[in-house]
Amino acid sequence: MKVAFTKLKTQASLSILSDGRVTEDFKLTTGTWVSVGTLRPALASKLSPYFQDFVICGHNEDSVGALGFITPALRELAGTEAENLAPHE
């Protein structure tokens, strides 16, 4: 999948354009199908209240990856180490 960052004429903020799969599920190079519709909410449920959502990736790769979006609860748990986390808006 190709991802490009662009400025849309209708929006001043930075946007992401995706040139990839049109369905949620994908296949790893091992032949295993990944059910994103099952995996994503399972991760969010198990890692709540510290993560609010996930991006699941790994299409045509050897393994599955996940990008998690943290919540203020994780910042609170991290305490002084929270300054090393990405800025919260």
ZAMARGU-4260 file (C-alpha; in steps of 0.2 Angstrom, whole numbers, plus 5000, padded with zeros to 4 digits):
<rodrens>
0) 5000/5000/5000 | 5006/5017/4996 | 5003/5032/5008 | 5005/5050/5002 | 5004/5066/5013
5) 4996/5080/5004 | 4988/5097/5007 | 4970/5096/5000 | 4963/5112/4992 | 4948/5111/5003
10) 4957/5109/5019 | 4972/5118/5027 | 4977/5103/5038 | 4989/5090/5032 | 4979/5075/5025
15) 4983/5057/5021 | 4979/5049/5004 | 4979/5030/5004 | 4981/5019/4988 | 4978/5002/4995
20) 4966/4989/4999 | 4947/4992/4999 | 4942/4979/5011 | 4947/4977/5029 | 4954/4960/5029
25) 4971/4956/5021 | 4983/4941/5019 | 5001/4939/5026 | 5015/4932/5015 | 5013/4916/5026
30) 4995/4914/5019 | 4986/4918/5035 | 4971/4930/5033 | 4970/4944/5046 | 4953/4949/5051
35) 4955/4968/5055 | 4936/4969/5060 | 4940/4957/5074 | 4957/4961/5079 | 4955/4980/5080
40) 4941/4980/5093 | 4949/4966/5102 | 4965/4976/5104 | 4955/4992/5109 | 4945/4982/5122
45) 4960/4974/5130 | 4971/4989/5130 | 4957/5001/5136 | 4958/5014/5144 | 4976/5017/5138
50) 4973/5016/5119 | 4958/5022/5110 | 4960/5015/5093 | 4972/5006/5081 | 4978/5005/5063
55) 4981/4987/5058 | 4994/4984/5045 | 5004/4970/5037 | 4996/4967/5020 | 5009/4956/5010
60) 5021/4956/5025 | 5027/4942/5036 | 5018/4948/5052 | 5004/4960/5058 | 5008/4977/5065
65) 4997/4989/5075 | 4999/5008/5077 | 4990/5013/5093 | 4982/5030/5097 | 4985/5034/5116
70) 4973/5042/5128 | 4976/5054/5142 | 4975/5039/5154 | 4992/5033/5148 | 5000/5050/5150
75) 4994/5050/5168 | 5000/5032/5171 | 5017/5037/5163 | 5019/5051/5175 | 5036/5061/5172
80) 5040/5049/5157 | 5025/5056/5148 | 5035/5070/5141 | 5043/5057/5130 | 5026/5053/5122
85) 5019/5062/5107 | 5011/5078/5110 | 4992/5077/5115 | 4980/5089/5107
</rodrens>
